[in-house]
Amino acid sequence: MPTHNAPTPTRTYVSAREVAIVIEASASFSRGMLQGVSRWMDQHEGWMITVDDRERGVPVPGWLLRWNGHGLISGLEESSLPRPWRAGRRAVVHVRGSMPASPLPGVYPDDEAAVRLGVSHLAERGLRHLAFVPGATAAVKELCDSVGRHAADLGCTIDVFDPRQTAIRRGRNDEEDTDAITGWLASLPKPVGVIAASDVRAVRIIEACRHGGMTVPDDVAVVGIGADEVLCGLAKPGLTSITHDWPRIGHEAARMLDAAMRAGRPPSAVVFVPPSELIVRGSSDVMAVEDADLRKALRIIQAKGCTDVSAVDIATEVGVPRRLLDRKFQRVFGRTIHDELQRTKVAEAKRLLVETDDKLLVISVRSGFAHAPQLCNVFKSVVGMSPMQFRKTARSCREKPGAQPRHASRRGS
């Protein structure tokens, strides 16, 4: 019998851009960042992805030395990349889990916005003395100046940890570091709220408080940045921390890289993504006022402020006349019980505007307003802009246009 060969199917090749993602493994940052890239790819076509999620400090992958793709999302130091992928020669978007000292074109968490969020949280707890422990960034002075102005606007003073005098210095052992931090904390007025640039440093501060006989949160309330669930859970009490929006960092990195590859030139902008939320745990669960009536009133507002509870209801539950409680609020906070209730409702509305896509009617109900027009009127009087303007502003990334990459050394790759 004659043999019939089956026809060879015709293959259709789709032009695609080859993209590599090389990052150091991190349970929160790398997983979230990759999730954001995946979301971007769900909405766009034309990428073929290679992912290398590697351990910290491991040398650059060998395959990258020979790779000749179209674009790279890198979480590695620029100096560790092969020569063709350095100094703006090709399309590279840099991403990091924390702001580096010298940011290259890429996408990073907005540390300034995160610290301001921590300051606002501690101020709302009644703390008027604050302190900030910055990380290793080239813009420490600019960051501290911004944080200082924000604290002053809220009626707070703020001390900044000076790494040249008492910092966690390379080469020093843990016991010496703890002694140095304990001494610094002991010198601060109490009660004090401390914002640390990372959860690691925040946990170190809690350890130093225990070492120095200071209680957390009554003497020292602590807020970290990063929302590392393991570290936050291991800390005793649990660590209040600010969550960076890792998926959005990945999404923005993919968008930036795609635009650069389409334009045929390396990206030049540095983009900062605002934090997504603040998760409150025991390390900042304090109402730092001496007056017992005020403490009780503040806890009632914290629990019921986004309901239809009134100033009269609060005074009745505290067990003092409304006018007396109002005078106490005015003396300590410079505002009335009604003002404090409005601030609480507006704060919840802000959170919902940033974290959800709910319509104004839903947000007004969930934040304790009678209807959407009331929310809009109160919100604008307190914040200075409409709720929708706030949503757009809060969700916008901060960008430094025209930032240029450093020139790489011409020594071997």
Buried (B, 14 or more C-beta within 10 A) or exposed (E): EEEEEEEEEEEEEEEEBBBBBBBBBBEBBBBBBBBBBBBBBEEEEEBEBBBBBBEEEEEBBEEBEEBEBBBBBBBBEBEBBBBBBBBBBBBBBBBBBBBBEEBBBBBBBBBBBBBBBBBBBBBBBBBBBBBBBBBEBEBBEEBBEBBBEBBEEBEBEBBBBEBEEBBBEEEEEEEEBBBBBBEBBBEBEEBBBBBBBBBBBBBBBBBBBBBBEBEBBEBBBBBBBBBBBEBBEEBEBBBBBBBBBBBBBBBBBBBBBBBBBEEEEBBBBBBBBBBBBBBBBBBBBBBBBEBEBBBBBBEBBBEBBBEEBEBEBBBEEBEBEBEEBBEBBEEBBEEBBBBBBBBBBBBBBBBBBBEEEEEBEEBBBBBBBEEBEEBBEBBBEBBEEBBEBBBEEBBEBEBEEEBEBEEBEEEEB
